[in-house]
Amino acid sequence: YFLYKKRSLAWVLNRGKVSAVAMDVGSRELGELVADYREAIASQQEMLINDLGEKLSGHLIRPLQEKIKGADKLFIVPSKVFHYLPFSSLPLTQDRFLVQDYTISILPNASSLFFLKKNVTQDKKTILAMGNPEREEKGLKLRFAEVEVKSIAKDFARRNILTGEDARESVIKNKDLIDTGIIHIAAHGKYSAKDPLKSALLFAKDQKNDGNL
């Protein structure tokens, strides 16, 4: 998705064919819609969420539906304000959302697709599940994240479940994860708009690392 002043554009690549879809809406209006949508979600205003979500889907998803017909995976490369938009939550119908019809991945650029085709482990029986890392800051407890990782991991033959002070940044940095089929993380993250490279997943700290991965 590319944002321009008067008209935005979406490039669609499907089965080797590339096409462009223009939208009769500019960057300013879309920026305001995304900001209002996020605010409505944060304040749990259900009617407003539905209304704004419908408008965003009308601009961003429905014009592309013929182009992506038959696909089951969506790789979205956003630009500018679209980095803040939770695409998965956009409605397709009154009671069905984008994430229910597609597996959605957000990519930093289209060339990332080449790296996704590299061979990965075929092991689907081993999981590393990390949840509710212990943090010094108040208000960051994720009690149900522990329930989440334990519930998911029980279906795997080989499982490593780390929560609280054991869910350390050092585990991700130092552990050999080559043959781990699934890595599931249920933790907070922080995003720095001024310095994106200082954005982080928030794990527990130890003597080697501060916990901000």
Secondary structure, DSSP 8 states (H G I E B T S, - for coil): -B--SS-EEEEEEETTEEEEEEES--HHHHHHHHHHHHHHHHTT-HHHHHHHHHHHHHHHTGGGTTTTTT--EEEE---GGGGG--GGG-EEETTEEHHHH-EEEE-SSTTHHHHHTS------SEEEEEEEE--SSTT---HHHHHHHHHHHTTSSEEEEEEETTSBHHHHHHS--TT-SEEEEE--EE--SS-GGG-EEB-B--SS--SB-
